[in-house]
Amino acid sequence: MFLGPAAEAQWIESNNGIYGGTITALANFDGHIFAGTWGGVYHSTNNGNGWEQMNEGLDNTFINAMAVNSSGKVFAATKGGSRMFMSSTPLGSWTIIRSGLPNDPIVELDAMNNKIFGITSTGLFFSLMDDSPEWKQIQNDLGPINSFSCSGENIFTATDNGIYLSTDGGINWVSKNNGLLEKSIYSISSVGRFV
C-alpha cells in the first residue's frame, strides 16, 4: 500500500504490518483506515505507518469490499454470495449479516449517513439500514449497475447507459449524461459536487 499527500506526486510505502497479500478494498472513518485483503481486514490509526489485523469473527478472510457508515460501524463483504460482516466499532469483532443478501458476491460498498449501499457482481443494487441488519434490493429501471459512489445525499451510478443520480436514497433516478460522448461507464467516484 502507498499513501501520498494530496498536492505532491511522491508516494510512500505504508504496508508495515499488512501480511494479507493483495489489498482489495479501502475505507476510512475519523482517523481510522481499514484495508481489506485476501487475508482479512487490517486497521491503522497512524496514516498507514502501522497496521493491526482485525479478523476475529470472520469465517471468510477474502474481502471484496468495505465501507464505514456515519456511526463508525465497519462493513466487509467477502468473496462468495450471501456473506457480509459488520463490526460495531473499529477493532471490534465481526458479526455476520445474512438476511436479505443476494446469492451473488457484493463487489462494491459505500456509505451515506447511517446507510450502507452495495452492488453485486450482476449489478443488483442493495441497501442496509444501521438499525435493521437486513439488506433490501433497490428496484430501479437502470439495468445492471457497474459502479456507484455516495457523496453527501447524492448517489451516482455508472451503467451501460450512462450516469444516473439519486437524491432520495435510490428511489428515484435522473439521467446525468449531458456532454458524455461514451455512455458505457464502468467505474465512478465522487467528492463533493465533483464526479
VODRENBA-468590 format. One line per field, with one value per atom (N, C-alpha, C): residue in one letter; atom name; x negated, y negated, z negated. Coordinates in nm, 4 decimals. Example, Ala and Ser with C-alpha at 12.3 -4.5 7.8 and 13.67 -1.06 7.14 Angstrom:
// residues 2
doti = (A:A:A:S:S:S)
fiza = (N:CA:C:N:CA:C)
c1 = (-1.3190:-1.2300:-1.3200:-1.2850:-1.3670:-1.2900)
c2 = (0.5690:0.4500:0.3300:0.2250:0.1060:-0.0030)
c3 = (-0.7800:-0.7800:-0.7800:-0.7080:-0.7140:-0.7870)
END
This chain:
// residues 195
doti = (M:M:M:F:F:F:L:L:L:G:G:G:P:P:P:A:A:A:A:A:A:E:E:E:A:A:A:Q:Q:Q:W:W:W:I:I:I:E:E:E:S:S:S:N:N:N:N:N:N:G:G:G:I:I:I:Y:Y:Y:G:G:G:G:G:G:T:T:T:I:I:I:T:T:T:A:A:A:L:L:L:A:A:A:N:N:N:F:F:F:D:D:D:G:G:G:H:H:H:I:I:I:F:F:F:A:A:A:G:G:G:T:T:T:W:W:W:G:G:G:G:G:G:V:V:V:Y:Y:Y:H:H:H:S:S:S:T:T:T:N:N:N:N:N:N:G:G:G:N:N:N:G:G:G:W:W:W:E:E:E:Q:Q:Q:M:M:M:N:N:N:E:E:E:G:G:G:L:L:L:D:D:D:N:N:N:T:T:T:F:F:F:I:I:I:N:N:N:A:A:A:M:M:M:A:A:A:V:V:V:N:N:N:S:S:S:S:S:S:G:G:G:K:K:K:V:V:V:F:F:F:A:A:A:A:A:A:T:T:T:K:K:K:G:G:G:G:G:G:S:S:S:R:R:R:M:M:M:F:F:F:M:M:M:S:S:S:S:S:S:T:T:T:P:P:P:L:L:L:G:G:G:S:S:S:W:W:W:T:T:T:I:I:I:I:I:I:R:R:R:S:S:S:G:G:G:L:L:L:P:P:P:N:N:N:D:D:D:P:P:P:I:I:I:V:V:V:E:E:E:L:L:L:D:D:D:A:A:A:M:M:M:N:N:N:N:N:N:K:K:K:I:I:I:F:F:F:G:G:G:I:I:I:T:T:T:S:S:S:T:T:T:G:G:G:L:L:L:F:F:F:F:F:F:S:S:S:L:L:L:M:M:M:D:D:D:D:D:D:S:S:S:P:P:P:E:E:E:W:W:W:K:K:K:Q:Q:Q:I:I:I:Q:Q:Q:N:N:N:D:D:D:L:L:L:G:G:G:P:P:P:I:I:I:N:N:N:S:S:S:F:F:F:S:S:S:C:C:C:S:S:S:G:G:G:E:E:E:N:N:N:I:I:I:F:F:F:T:T:T:A:A:A:T:T:T:D:D:D:N:N:N:G:G:G:I:I:I:Y:Y:Y:L:L:L:S:S:S:T:T:T:D:D:D:G:G:G:G:G:G:I:I:I:N:N:N:W:W:W:V:V:V:S:S:S:K:K:K:N:N:N:N:N:N:G:G:G:L:L:L:L:L:L:E:E:E:K:K:K:S:S:S:I:I:I:Y:Y:Y:S:S:S:I:I:I:S:S:S:S:S:S:V:V:V:G:G:G:R:R:R:F:F:F:V:V:V)
fiza = (N:CA:C:N:CA:C:N:CA:C:N:CA:C:N:CA:C:N:CA:C:N:CA:C:N:CA:C:N:CA:C:N:CA:C:N:CA:C:N:CA:C:N:CA:C:N:CA:C:N:CA:C:N:CA:C:N:CA:C:N:CA:C:N:CA:C:N:CA:C:N:CA:C:N:CA:C:N:CA:C:N:CA:C:N:CA:C:N:CA:C:N:CA:C:N:CA:C:N:CA:C:N:CA:C:N:CA:C:N:CA:C:N:CA:C:N:CA:C:N:CA:C:N:CA:C:N:CA:C:N:CA:C:N:CA:C:N:CA:C:N:CA:C:N:CA:C:N:CA:C:N:CA:C:N:CA:C:N:CA:C:N:CA:C:N:CA:C:N:CA:C:N:CA:C:N:CA:C:N:CA:C:N:CA:C:N:CA:C:N:CA:C:N:CA:C:N:CA:C:N:CA:C:N:CA:C:N:CA:C:N:CA:C:N:CA:C:N:CA:C:N:CA:C:N:CA:C:N:CA:C:N:CA:C:N:CA:C:N:CA:C:N:CA:C:N:CA:C:N:CA:C:N:CA:C:N:CA:C:N:CA:C:N:CA:C:N:CA:C:N:CA:C:N:CA:C:N:CA:C:N:CA:C:N:CA:C:N:CA:C:N:CA:C:N:CA:C:N:CA:C:N:CA:C:N:CA:C:N:CA:C:N:CA:C:N:CA:C:N:CA:C:N:CA:C:N:CA:C:N:CA:C:N:CA:C:N:CA:C:N:CA:C:N:CA:C:N:CA:C:N:CA:C:N:CA:C:N:CA:C:N:CA:C:N:CA:C:N:CA:C:N:CA:C:N:CA:C:N:CA:C:N:CA:C:N:CA:C:N:CA:C:N:CA:C:N:CA:C:N:CA:C:N:CA:C:N:CA:C:N:CA:C:N:CA:C:N:CA:C:N:CA:C:N:CA:C:N:CA:C:N:CA:C:N:CA:C:N:CA:C:N:CA:C:N:CA:C:N:CA:C:N:CA:C:N:CA:C:N:CA:C:N:CA:C:N:CA:C:N:CA:C:N:CA:C:N:CA:C:N:CA:C:N:CA:C:N:CA:C:N:CA:C:N:CA:C:N:CA:C:N:CA:C:N:CA:C:N:CA:C:N:CA:C:N:CA:C:N:CA:C:N:CA:C:N:CA:C:N:CA:C:N:CA:C:N:CA:C:N:CA:C:N:CA:C:N:CA:C:N:CA:C:N:CA:C:N:CA:C:N:CA:C:N:CA:C:N:CA:C:N:CA:C:N:CA:C:N:CA:C:N:CA:C:N:CA:C:N:CA:C:N:CA:C:N:CA:C:N:CA:C:N:CA:C:N:CA:C:N:CA:C:N:CA:C:N:CA:C:N:CA:C:N:CA:C:N:CA:C:N:CA:C:N:CA:C:N:CA:C:N:CA:C:N:CA:C:N:CA:C:N:CA:C:N:CA:C:N:CA:C:N:CA:C:N:CA:C:N:CA:C:N:CA:C:N:CA:C:N:CA:C)
c1 = (-0.0835:0.0000:-0.0887:-0.0456:-0.1191:-0.0240:-0.0695:0.0081:-0.0704:-0.0008:-0.0690:0.0055:-0.0644:0.0026:0.0802:0.1871:0.2804:0.2155:0.1233:0.0717:-0.0667:-0.1176:-0.2503:-0.2420:-0.3444:-0.3457:-0.4306:-0.4804:-0.5641:-0.4799:-0.5037:-0.4296:-0.5227:-0.4699:-0.5466:-0.4837:-0.5650:-0.5140:-0.4643:-0.3428:-0.2795:-0.2105:-0.2840:-0.2215:-0.2834:-0.3464:-0.4076:-0.3009:-0.3086:-0.2119:-0.1029:-0.0933:0.0076:-0.0554:-0.0021:-0.0553:0.0498:0.1533:0.2651:0.2588:0.1497:0.1401:0.2100:0.2773:0.3397:0.4437:0.4348:0.5363:0.6489:0.7695:0.8843:0.9827:0.9732:1.0695:1.0083:1.0487:1.0073:1.1295:1.1273:1.2317:1.1681:1.2258:1.1717:1.2852:1.2536:1.3514:1.2788:1.2857:1.2406:1.1011:1.0044:0.8671:0.8364:0.9345:0.9148:0.9131:0.8142:0.8090:0.8236:0.9080:0.9307:0.8893:0.8146:0.7716:0.8239:0.9032:0.9492:0.8518:0.8144:0.7164:0.7676:0.6866:0.7182:0.6814:0.6328:0.6013:0.6778:0.7857:0.8680:0.8623:0.8930:0.9021:0.7899:0.7302:0.6262:0.6702:0.6221:0.6668:0.5458:0.5505:0.4414:0.4993:0.4325:0.4715:0.3593:0.2529:0.1397:0.1039:0.2064:0.1894:0.1195:0.1381:0.0817:-0.0605:-0.1175:-0.2545:-0.2613:-0.1526:-0.1443:-0.0032:0.0085:0.1382:0.1586:0.2824:0.3188:0.4298:0.4146:0.5159:0.6394:0.7571:0.8839:0.9739:0.9435:1.0156:1.1029:1.1122:1.1905:1.3378:1.3890:1.5284:1.5464:1.4425:1.4510:1.4318:1.5270:1.5056:1.4682:1.4517:1.4039:1.3171:1.1897:1.0979:1.0676:1.1402:1.1254:1.2209:1.1688:1.2523:1.2670:1.3922:1.4213:1.4348:1.5034:1.5374:1.5560:1.5361:1.5519:1.6144:1.6821:1.7350:1.7576:1.7588:1.7871:1.8974:2.0044:2.1129:2.0857:2.1777:2.1564:2.1518:2.1989:2.1927:2.0605:1.9741:1.8474:1.8557:1.9691:1.9804:1.9086:1.8279:1.7462:1.8121:1.8231:1.8845:1.7827:1.7802:1.6885:1.7656:1.7591:1.8208:1.7121:1.7420:1.6432:1.6738:1.5728:1.5878:1.6913:1.7797:1.8896:2.0155:2.1297:2.2542:2.3090:2.4116:2.4851:2.3962:2.2911:2.1988:2.1607:2.1876:2.1482:2.1173:2.0138:1.9764:1.9795:2.0120:2.0182:1.9434:1.8677:1.8039:1.8603:1.9142:1.9797:1.8823:1.7565:1.6538:1.5247:1.4377:1.3058:1.2353:1.1733:1.1038:1.1981:1.3291:1.4232:1.4256:1.4971:1.5108:1.6227:1.6224:1.7170:1.8370:1.9545:2.0745:2.1252:2.1824:2.2277:2.3694:2.3941:2.5276:2.5656:2.6768:2.7211:2.8551:2.9376:3.0768:3.0887:3.1511:3.1789:3.0654:2.9500:2.8360:2.8568:2.8067:2.8187:2.7217:2.7431:2.6525:2.5222:2.5257:2.4051:2.3188:2.1860:2.0974:2.1190:2.1110:2.1128:1.9717:1.9584:1.8260:1.7909:1.8891:1.8618:1.9563:1.9024:1.9802:1.9501:2.0470:2.0251:2.1282:2.1042:2.1906:2.2484:2.3703:2.4353:2.5065:2.4562:2.5113:2.5153:2.6335:2.6405:2.6780:2.6676:2.6999:2.5722:2.5754:2.4703:2.5358:2.4720:2.5205:2.4177:2.4662:2.3756:2.4305:2.3377:2.3790:2.3141:2.3832:2.3349:2.2612:2.2058:2.1348:2.2277:2.3592:2.4550:2.5169:2.4709:2.5169:2.6433:2.6915:2.8086:2.7695:2.8581:2.8293:2.9048:2.8345:2.8936:2.8623:2.9449:2.9175:2.9391:2.8711:2.8803:2.8905:2.9936:3.0078:2.9283:2.8714:2.7912:2.8673:2.9944:3.0705:3.1487:3.1319:3.2026:3.1093:3.0449:2.9448:3.0070:3.0862:3.1464:3.1282:3.0656:3.0430:3.1712:3.1954:3.3130:3.2685:3.3228:3.2880:3.3580:3.2826:3.3385:3.3836:3.5133:3.5691:3.5486:3.5000:3.4841:3.4882:3.5001:3.5038:3.3753:3.2652:3.1382:3.0644:3.1076:3.0314:2.9172:2.8255:2.7128:2.6286:2.5899:2.5041:2.3611:2.2710:2.1304:2.0507:2.0878:2.0167:2.1066:2.0783:2.1562:2.0717:2.1179:2.0469:2.1459:2.1309:2.2144:2.1362:2.2038:2.1425:2.2498:2.2409:2.3471:2.4764:2.5816:2.7107:2.7270:2.6199:2.6259:2.5688:2.6340:2.5798:2.5659:2.4444:2.4185:2.3935:2.4562:2.4346:2.3759:2.2903:2.2327:2.2970:2.3547:2.4238:2.3789:2.4319:2.4059:2.4810:2.5724:2.6499:2.6164:2.4997:2.4557:2.4610:2.4611:2.4565:2.5941:2.6343:2.7620:2.7397:2.8267:2.8189:2.9483:2.9342:3.0482:3.0185:3.1167:3.1021:3.1955:3.2605:3.3551:3.3285:3.2018:3.1667:3.1913:3.1994:3.2157:3.3581:3.4515:3.5921:3.6153:3.5677:3.5838:3.4462:3.4367:3.3094:3.3270:3.2254:3.2257:3.1002:3.1149:3.0013:2.9104:2.7801:2.6792:2.5788:2.6308:2.5479:2.5125:2.5553:2.5281:2.3774:2.3306:2.1892:2.1081:2.1664:2.0933:2.0877:1.9683:1.9542:1.9695:1.9333:1.9444:2.0307:2.1361:2.2301:2.2059:2.1167:2.0830:1.9785:2.0226:1.9352:1.9144:1.7879:1.7569:1.7090:1.6698:1.6242:1.6577:1.6900:1.7262:1.6832:1.6467:1.6094:1.6575:1.6893:1.7369:1.6814:1.6530:1.6109:1.6846:1.7662:1.8458:1.9372:1.9287:2.0125:1.9398:1.8185:1.7403:1.7515:1.7691:1.7806:1.6729)
c2 = (0.1159:0.0000:-0.1231:-0.2276:-0.3530:-0.4674:-0.5637:-0.6834:-0.8033:-0.9038:-1.0229:-1.1487:-1.2573:-1.3852:-1.4312:-1.5053:-1.5422:-1.6227:-1.7141:-1.8052:-1.7653:-1.6501:-1.6085:-1.4784:-1.4507:-1.3303:-1.2203:-1.2377:-1.1375:-1.0433:-0.9128:-0.8125:-0.7460:-0.7124:-0.6497:-0.5142:-0.4094:-0.2763:-0.2723:-0.2200:-0.2207:-0.0888:0.0208:0.1513:0.2272:0.1565:0.2197:0.2910:0.4225:0.4998:0.5636:0.5327:0.5977:0.7214:0.8375:0.9637:1.0428:0.9758:1.0455:1.0514:1.0038:1.0072:0.8894:0.9136:0.8094:0.7307:0.5975:0.5121:0.4930:0.5284:0.5259:0.4144:0.3556:0.2529:0.1633:0.0363:-0.0600:-0.1367:-0.1726:-0.2572:-0.3374:-0.4548:-0.5344:-0.6025:-0.6321:-0.6980:-0.7590:-0.8894:-0.9599:-0.9153:-0.9161:-0.8803:-0.7321:-0.6498:-0.5056:-0.4697:-0.3912:-0.3408:-0.1890:-0.1343:0.0089:0.0592:0.1688:0.2294:0.3721:0.4021:0.5381:0.6082:0.7299:0.8054:0.9468:1.0261:1.1679:1.2459:1.1751:1.2370:1.1738:1.1020:1.0419:0.8903:0.8316:0.6861:0.6368:0.5240:0.4589:0.3169:0.2656:0.1372:0.0530:-0.0771:-0.1687:-0.2975:-0.3517:-0.4816:-0.5840:-0.5476:-0.6402:-0.6600:-0.6828:-0.7100:-0.5977:-0.4766:-0.3619:-0.3284:-0.3925:-0.3599:-0.2264:-0.1826:-0.0531:0.0005:0.1324:0.1955:0.3073:0.3262:0.4333:0.5156:0.6474:0.7344:0.7374:0.7372:0.7474:0.8515:0.9780:1.0880:1.1686:1.1268:1.2050:1.2065:1.3265:1.3424:1.3616:1.3354:1.3574:1.5063:1.5675:1.7062:1.7138:1.5981:1.5885:1.4634:1.4787:1.3642:1.3097:1.3546:1.2993:1.1803:1.0590:0.9391:0.8786:0.8548:0.7913:0.6402:0.5926:0.4503:0.4131:0.2825:0.2331:0.0938:0.0593:-0.0755:-0.0966:-0.2234:-0.2604:-0.3647:-0.3437:-0.4410:-0.5525:-0.6463:-0.7647:-0.7326:-0.6139:-0.5719:-0.5043:-0.4841:-0.4164:-0.2662:-0.2137:-0.0694:-0.0328:0.0726:0.1154:0.2360:0.2338:0.3429:0.4012:0.5326:0.6016:0.7087:0.7022:0.8036:0.9015:1.0296:1.1323:1.2036:1.2721:1.3493:1.4580:1.4752:1.5698:1.4938:1.5381:1.4672:1.4922:1.4154:1.4279:1.4110:1.3286:1.3114:1.1643:1.1103:0.9737:0.9732:0.8995:0.8915:0.7468:0.7271:0.5936:0.5925:0.4852:0.4603:0.3298:0.3335:0.2150:0.1032:0.1364:0.0363:0.0745:-0.0227:0.0118:0.1062:0.2087:0.3133:0.4036:0.3929:0.4847:0.6173:0.7139:0.8423:0.8328:0.9250:0.9229:1.0114:0.9665:1.0494:1.0605:1.1736:1.1981:1.1446:1.0915:1.0463:1.1303:1.1999:1.2853:1.2419:1.1782:1.1529:1.0642:1.1174:1.0407:1.0317:1.0908:1.0795:1.1605:1.1106:1.1845:1.3025:1.3934:1.5072:1.4670:1.3590:1.3132:1.2310:1.2371:1.1611:1.0108:0.9403:0.7944:0.7477:0.6659:0.6274:0.4821:0.4032:0.2628:0.2159:0.1397:0.0834:-0.0650:-0.1412:-0.2809:-0.3179:-0.4269:-0.4665:-0.6046:-0.6222:-0.7534:-0.7626:-0.8473:-0.8611:-0.7250:-0.6789:-0.5501:-0.4354:-0.4570:-0.3540:-0.3044:-0.1778:-0.1184:-0.0726:-0.1032:-0.0588:0.0355:0.1295:0.2226:0.2702:0.3093:0.3732:0.5106:0.5997:0.7365:0.7508:0.8682:0.8963:0.8935:0.9033:0.8946:0.7552:0.6609:0.5237:0.4919:0.5836:0.5546:0.4589:0.3675:0.2614:0.2877:0.2851:0.3153:0.2048:0.1950:0.1011:0.1695:0.1165:0.1700:0.0538:0.0541:-0.0489:-0.0087:-0.1083:-0.0858:-0.0092:-0.0438:0.0152:0.1399:0.1872:0.3068:0.3871:0.4909:0.5639:0.6560:0.5963:0.6731:0.5974:0.6616:0.5997:0.5991:0.4886:0.4769:0.4344:0.5025:0.4668:0.3376:0.2484:0.1229:0.1470:0.1397:0.1613:0.0354:0.0544:-0.0586:-0.0045:-0.0930:-0.0507:-0.0912:-0.0994:-0.1408:-0.0257:0.0972:0.2126:0.2389:0.3274:0.3573:0.2321:0.2165:0.1048:0.1543:0.0864:0.1268:0.0742:-0.0434:-0.1070:-0.2160:-0.2618:-0.3707:-0.4445:-0.5621:-0.6423:-0.7306:-0.7367:-0.8230:-0.9490:-1.0632:-1.1902:-1.2791:-1.3046:-1.3793:-1.3016:-1.3630:-1.2955:-1.2407:-1.2437:-1.2008:-1.0612:-0.9823:-0.8550:-0.8640:-0.8451:-0.8427:-0.6987:-0.6556:-0.5210:-0.5261:-0.4288:-0.4105:-0.2877:-0.3041:-0.1944:-0.1882:-0.0900:-0.0813:-0.1887:-0.2587:-0.3657:-0.5024:-0.5151:-0.6433:-0.6543:-0.7785:-0.8101:-0.8569:-0.8093:-0.8483:-0.8966:-0.9870:-1.0458:-1.0226:-0.9829:-0.9760:-1.0650:-1.1443:-1.2291:-1.1835:-1.0674:-1.0183:-0.8723:-0.8350:-0.7008:-0.5907:-0.6242:-0.5233:-0.4983:-0.5787:-0.5605:-0.6144:-0.7356:-0.7983:-0.8308:-0.8232:-0.8440:-0.9420:-1.0265:-1.1245:-1.1028:-1.1013:-1.0857:-1.2075:-1.1848:-1.2913:-1.2672:-1.2539:-1.2170:-1.3340:-1.4553:-1.5703:-1.5896:-1.5828:-1.6017:-1.4735:-1.3610:-1.2343:-1.1859:-1.1575:-1.1039:-0.9528:-0.8885:-0.7429:-0.7138:-0.6355:-0.6120:-0.4819:-0.3972:-0.2768:-0.3135:-0.3327:-0.3766:-0.2578:-0.2284:-0.1090:-0.1403:-0.2639:-0.2999:-0.4462:-0.4805:-0.6172:-0.6484:-0.7723:-0.8196:-0.9636:-1.0053:-1.1417:-1.1984:-1.3283:-1.4030:-1.5364:-1.5621:-1.6838:-1.6852:-1.7925:-1.8010:-1.7553:-1.7023:-1.6589:-1.5080:-1.4656:-1.3238:-1.2896)
c3 = (0.0000:0.0000:0.0000:0.0711:0.0763:0.0454:-0.0325:-0.0622:-0.0142:0.0399:0.0883:0.0506:0.0178:-0.0095:0.1122:0.0872:0.1941:0.3052:0.2735:0.3746:0.4251:0.3836:0.4261:0.5017:0.5824:0.6646:0.6044:0.4839:0.4210:0.3365:0.3496:0.2742:0.1739:0.0582:-0.0482:-0.0779:-0.0788:-0.1093:-0.2534:-0.2723:-0.4040:-0.4319:-0.4209:-0.4420:-0.5592:-0.6508:-0.7666:-0.8500:-0.8545:-0.9322:-0.8508:-0.7212:-0.6364:-0.5740:-0.6110:-0.5611:-0.4849:-0.4392:-0.3765:-0.2259:-0.1663:-0.0214:0.0428:0.1518:0.2324:0.1538:0.1592:0.0983:0.1992:0.1591:0.2495:0.2172:0.0976:0.0569:-0.0489:-0.0475:-0.1495:-0.1993:-0.3268:-0.3847:-0.4961:-0.5260:-0.6356:-0.7115:-0.8400:-0.9256:-1.0437:-1.0572:-1.1764:-1.2229:-1.1324:-1.1676:-1.1616:-1.1284:-1.1154:-0.9666:-0.9252:-0.7887:-0.7953:-0.7092:-0.7033:-0.5652:-0.5616:-0.4356:-0.4306:-0.3294:-0.3065:-0.2137:-0.2494:-0.1708:-0.1483:-0.0798:-0.0656:-0.1915:-0.2931:-0.4215:-0.5353:-0.5053:-0.6086:-0.6092:-0.7244:-0.7395:-0.8298:-0.7893:-0.8690:-0.9012:-1.0146:-1.0680:-1.1047:-1.0716:-1.1057:-1.1628:-1.2646:-1.3199:-1.3043:-1.2300:-1.2138:-1.0667:-0.9853:-0.8421:-0.7673:-0.8119:-0.7410:-0.7781:-0.8785:-0.9197:-0.9923:-1.0505:-1.1162:-1.1055:-1.0955:-1.0756:-1.1763:-1.2163:-1.3078:-1.2437:-1.2474:-1.1885:-1.2768:-1.2145:-1.2885:-1.2217:-1.2460:-1.1817:-1.2774:-1.4046:-1.4994:-1.4588:-1.4362:-1.3945:-1.2452:-1.1652:-1.0207:-0.9920:-0.9246:-0.8839:-0.7354:-0.6753:-0.5371:-0.5308:-0.4996:-0.5016:-0.3626:-0.2610:-0.1269:-0.1142:-0.1309:-0.1364:0.0030:0.0456:0.1750:0.1641:0.0594:0.0492:-0.0971:-0.1268:-0.2629:-0.2623:-0.3726:-0.3923:-0.5409:-0.5823:-0.7210:-0.7179:-0.7983:-0.7982:-0.8990:-0.9104:-0.9936:-1.1420:-1.1820:-1.3219:-1.3552:-1.2545:-1.2759:-1.2665:-1.2209:-1.2002:-1.0702:-1.0781:-0.9646:-0.8994:-0.7674:-0.6924:-0.5954:-0.5859:-0.4950:-0.4187:-0.2867:-0.2008:-0.1605:-0.1690:-0.1393:-0.0086:0.0413:0.1638:0.1400:0.2332:0.2176:0.1798:0.2270:0.2006:0.0622:0.0263:-0.0996:-0.2218:-0.2124:-0.3246:-0.3381:-0.4562:-0.4893:-0.6377:-0.6753:-0.8154:-0.8619:-0.9914:-1.0487:-1.1816:-1.2030:-1.3318:-1.3863:-1.5070:-1.5628:-1.5947:-1.6167:-1.6466:-1.5764:-1.5477:-1.4962:-1.5943:-1.5404:-1.6162:-1.6944:-1.6712:-1.7343:-1.6608:-1.7165:-1.6483:-1.5451:-1.4526:-1.3412:-1.3706:-1.3254:-1.3280:-1.1848:-1.1530:-1.0154:-0.9966:-0.8779:-0.8369:-0.7159:-0.7254:-0.6145:-0.5570:-0.6357:-0.5995:-0.4762:-0.3733:-0.2529:-0.1549:-0.1856:-0.0961:0.0310:0.1427:0.2681:0.2702:0.3633:0.3791:0.4464:0.5246:0.5934:0.4981:0.5137:0.4256:0.4373:0.3242:0.3248:0.3572:0.4618:0.5107:0.4819:0.4375:0.4086:0.2987:0.2024:0.0923:0.0793:0.0315:-0.0028:-0.1090:-0.1788:-0.2896:-0.2669:-0.3183:-0.3218:-0.4562:-0.5448:-0.6794:-0.7484:-0.7901:-0.8590:-0.7655:-0.6354:-0.5380:-0.4694:-0.4329:-0.3511:-0.2215:-0.1094:0.0208:0.0817:0.1614:0.2270:0.3592:0.4482:0.5729:0.5808:0.6496:0.6651:0.7986:0.8178:0.9423:1.0625:1.0411:1.1514:1.1615:1.0788:1.0887:1.0130:0.9268:0.8450:0.7331:0.6973:0.6014:0.4722:0.3579:0.2284:0.1281:0.0233:-0.0849:-0.2193:-0.3201:-0.4555:-0.5527:-0.6370:-0.7395:-0.8628:-0.9308:-1.0500:-1.1574:-1.1789:-1.2893:-1.2494:-1.1265:-1.0807:-0.9900:-1.0452:-0.9655:-0.8609:-0.7741:-0.6652:-0.5347:-0.4388:-0.3082:-0.2279:-0.1587:-0.0730:0.0659:0.1671:0.3035:0.3421:0.4045:0.4548:0.5982:0.6187:0.7519:0.8357:0.9552:1.0476:1.1895:1.2850:1.4246:1.4968:1.4219:1.4810:1.5480:1.5237:1.5709:1.4739:1.5095:1.4209:1.3932:1.2679:1.2274:1.2200:1.2896:1.2945:1.1755:1.1268:1.0164:0.9603:0.8381:0.7807:0.6786:0.6401:0.5414:0.4672:0.3337:0.2500:0.2139:0.2214:0.1839:0.1236:-0.0066:-0.0735:-0.0664:-0.0127:0.0050:0.1466:0.2258:0.3656:0.3834:0.4692:0.5142:0.6655:0.7155:0.8591:0.9003:1.0110:1.0611:1.2013:1.2280:1.3616:1.4234:1.5417:1.6092:1.7546:1.8271:1.9714:2.0482:1.9793:2.0417:1.9841:1.9221:1.8717:1.7204:1.6730:1.5307:1.4843:1.3656:1.3074:1.1649:1.1194:0.9871:0.9110:0.7846:0.6941:0.5738:0.5331:0.4147:0.3022:0.3214:0.2207:0.1831:0.1793:0.1337:0.2341:0.3608:0.4649:0.5076:0.4607:0.5006:0.6413:0.6679:0.7995:0.8569:0.9907:1.0587:1.1745:1.1950:1.3032:1.3862:1.5177:1.6078:1.5996:1.5955:1.5945:1.7070:1.8289:1.9432:2.0342:1.9996:2.0850:2.1022:2.2258:2.2553:2.2609:2.2187:2.2262:2.3707:2.4205:2.5560:2.5571:2.4479:2.4348:2.3128:2.3310:2.2212:2.1450:2.1928:2.1168:2.0128:1.8878:1.7793:1.6841:1.6542:1.5747:1.4335:1.4073:1.2735:1.2486:1.1237:1.0921:0.9491:0.9265:0.7936:0.7812:0.6599:0.6406:0.5111:0.5147:0.3970:0.4023:0.3001:0.3014:0.4233:0.5033:0.6228:0.7487:0.7318:0.8476:0.8659:0.9918:1.0249:1.1253)
END
